[in-house]
């Protein structure tokens, strides 16, 4: 397609798209609906009580030894094993999610899958935050389409996030939040990308040694 023909569709595509609901996005890119947390449902209420226990356990475990990290934004990844361990400690089956092709995959959304007391699958995303940035527009959640999603059935989608502070070169957890992602509003950020093969193709190279 000639560049002049591409200009209009690209211009339209790059118009900002805000307030996109998480639930239909997940269903569109994975084929599975998101289950909304029901405050009146007995099993959901028990599940929340247990997630509170998990959050408190993580706080206790993290603050006993601290987290070593050169960068604050890497602490979220390092807190994930604590969350997984806490889920297992309270009796839940927790693991790295399995993709639709049946492969365990750590990268991408969500971080953890676990089965509750009623053998219902739930997804959990682990996050950390600095209290000073809590009400800013800093991007803190990302969901990208995949040919092999880590979402394999209808489930609750939760977030568990810990306020972190740095003391004596280590990070500690001060408080936590448990989130139901069902009503999360997303912004769509378009990206143009290229692979190594195309970036370093012979017709682009001007010189090399």
N, C-alpha and C positions, 0 to 999 in steps of 0.2 A: 504494500500500500504506500502511495506517495506521501511525503511528509505533510503536504497541504491537507490531505484527506485525514491524516491522523490528528491534526491540530484540534479540531472541534471535539471529537470524542475524549481526547486527553484533557482538554479544558473542562468539560462537563464532569469527568471522573474525579478531577482534583478539587471540585467544590466540597467544602467541609460538610461532613455528615455527623451530627451530634445527637446525643440522647437516643442512641440505638439500644434497645433492650437486650440484655444478655441472653435471656431464655430462648427467643426465636433465633438468635444468632447461633447458639449451640445446636439447636435442632437442625438448622439449615446446613451447618458444616459437618455434623456428625450423624444426623438421622435419628437422634434420640432427644426426647423432651427432658426438661429440667423439672424436678419435683420441688414445689414450694413448701417451705417449712410451715407446719400448721400448729399454731399455739394451742389449739383445742384438742389435738390428737394425742392420745395417751403415749403412744410409742415415740412420737416426736419429742414430747416433753421429757421422757426418760433419756432420749438421745442427747438432748441439750444439757441435762444434768451431768451426763457422763463426759460431754465435751468440756464442760466447766472443770471437771476433775482433771481432764487431760491438760488443760491450760495451766491449772495450778501446779500440776506435776512438772510440766516443762519449766515453769518459773523456778521451782525448787531445784531441778537438776541443773539448769543453766547457771543459776546463781551460786551453786556449790563449787563450780570449777571455772566459770567464765568461758567466753568464746574468743579464741585468737583469730584476728583478721586484720589485714592491712587496710581494708576499705570497709566502711560502714554498710555499703550497699551489697556486700557479699555475705553479710551476717544472716540474711534470710535463707540462703542456701545451707548455711552451716547449722541453722536451727532445726531444719527439717528432720535430721536423725533423732533429735530429742523428741519431736512430736510423734514420730513413728514409734519410738520406744514407749512413750507414755500411753499411746493407744493400745499397744500390746499389753502393757502392765495392767490396764483396767479390764482386759479380757477381750478386746476387739481383735479381729484379724486385719492387720494393716500391712500394706506392701506398696511397692512401686506399681503404678497402674500398668495394665496390659493393653496393648493396642488392639485394634480391630483385626489385625492379622495374627494376634496371639503372641506378640513379643513384648517383654518388659522394657519400658523406656522411661528413663529418668528426666530427659529434657522435655520442655513444653508443658502446657497446662493439661491436667492438674498434677500436683506434686505427689499426692498420696491417694490411694483408694483403700477403703476399709469397710468391713461388714459389721453391722451393729448386732444387738441381741436378737433381733428378729430376722437376721440373715439378709438384711437389705443392704445393697451396695450404696456407699456414699463416697463422694469425692471431696478432697480437702486441699486447699491451696495455702501454703505457708508464706507469711509476709512479716516484715519488721518495719518499724517507722520511728522517726525522730519526732518527738512531740512538737518541736518548733516548725516542722514541715507538714503537720497533720492537715491543716486547712489551706494548703497551697495547691496549685495546679500541677505540681510535680507528678509525672506519670509513674504509677505504681502497680499497674495490672496490665497484662498483655495476653491476648488470645489470638492465635494465628491459625488460619485454615491449614489442614494437613491431609495428605492422601492416605494417611494411616493414623487416624485419631486415637487418643488414649481414652476416649469415652465410648463405652460399649453397651450401655443400657440406661433406662430411665433411673435417675438417682437424684438425691439432694446434692447440691453443690455449695459447700461451705468454704469460708475463709477463716483462718486463725492468724491473728497478727499480734506481734509483741512490740511494745515500746522498748527501745534499747537505749542504754546509756553507756558511756565509756569511762572506766575507772582503772587507773594503773595499767594502761595499755591493753586492757581486756574489755570485752563487751558483756554487759549483764542485762537481764530483762527486768523491767520495773512494773509493767502492767500488761494487760492483754485485751483483745477484742475478738469475739466470735461473730462471724458475718454469715448471713444467708445471701448468696449471690444472685438469687432469682430475679430481684428487681434492680440489679446493677445496671446503670446507664453507661454505655460505651461510646467512645469516639472512634471513628474510622480514620486511620492514617494510612494513606496509600504509599507504596514503596516501589520504586523501579530498581531491579537488581540484575546482576550478571554473574555468571560462573567464571571460574578461572579459565576454563577452556575458551570462552568467548572474549574475556578481557585481554588475554594474552595471545589472541589469534594473530597470525602473520600480517594480516592487512591493517592491524592497528599499530604494530611495532615500528617505531621510527629509527631506533638504534638499540643495540644490545651488545654486551661483552661476555 
